[in-house]
Amino acid sequence: MARRRKIKHYRSGYMSRKRRRMKIVKTLVFILVLAALIFVGYSVAQSISRLNDPNYKPKEPSSSESSVLPSEDSSADSSGEPEGSESQPEPQNTASDIRSILLPADSMRSLDAAEAFLKTVDKTLYNSVTVELKNAAGRIFYPSQVELAQRSGALSETQIDGKALAELIERYGLRPVARIYALQDDYASHATYSTSYLYQNQPGVTWLDNSADAGGKSWLNPYMEAAGSYLNAIVTEIAQSGYKAIVVNGIQYPNTANQRGMGLGPNASAMTTKEALEKIYTGMSDSAKAFDVPVIPAYKGECYKGERPQVYTVNPNEFTVYPASPIVGSDLTVLDAITAPTKDLIPTVDSADQIPALKEKGIEQYLVG
């Protein structure tokens, strides 16, 4: 019987190939780990280096990146002020360096007539021209679109394009300044009872400052909301037309000493007489402020001296809106009764002859005419 041959199995060849593959894998893993460590170490070292560099500035986020930020954050930072800083109070009035001459009524007939006057303005004395756009009767000299102005017949037969006039004044290197009368208005106050004084507070009966036979006039009533709204609308139109300041006369009560029967209406107990006038000014000022146009109140000069107390019911010195324009006329002694600093005054005087006397008192601003 034949003997079985024993076959020996040698694993050395198989194992050696397997070991070689394992070594290769380990080597690759080692290389990858080492590369990762080198990259991390380099990044950390670079970051430390940047932090130590005083000239290094972090990259600003792109517009696309910033657009995904919450709107609350973006709105909070939009002011550009440091967090927690307190905002500074705004001045009541921003008018400055007004040296103005009144455009004569004859020069209001047309732009050509206005231009003829502008050619004569002495720029060593004046840097502005005052244009009266609403007078003491309530007449309006530009084509106002305010409904009550049109309905009341307040628009003058002779009108001028207010915006074109302002642009013309600027072309001559001067600043356009508007002047209006506020509550002294026989047109808008006669058109609707909701704007006027009521005789003995009777609904539907308008109070006049004299008998009708003697030419009595009605006035806008500062206690009536509709009166304030009308004036605000007029001021807004003027500010939109390019005027750099608006001087307002007639923020007052009727001139007449006999105010018997002059009813203030249903809001009489809501505020004092002084507060009612201040509310009228504030409404106009806020309306013009949207266009960066200051509203300058003008007060009768004799009232600073204690005369005609019914006009404001208080001395104008008690109104603290500056600058203000005391209506001096030709009586410069009025200035001695005014308590406001001279830098806050823009007096209205009759003629250029009074300018040297104003300068002697330290007053550099003025309205002539």
DASULUR-V284148 format. One record per helix or strand. SS is the DSSP state (@ for helix, = for strand). FROM is the first residue (numbers start at 1). TO is the last residue. Records with the same first field share a line. If there is no record, write none. Layout:
SS=FROM-TO ; FROM-TO
This chain:
@=12-52 ; 63-66 ; 71-77 ; 105-108 ; 111-118 ; 147-151 ; 162-171 ; 188-191 ; 193-195 ; 212-214 ; 225-240 ; 268-270 ; 273-289 ; 301-304 ; 316-318 ; 332-337 ; 342-344 ; 352-360
==99-102 ; 128-134 ; 140-140 ; 155-155 ; 175-181 ; 196-196 ; 198-199 ; 206-206 ; 220-220 ; 245-249 ; 262-263 ; 294-300 ; 324-329 ; 345-345 ; 347-349 ; 366-368
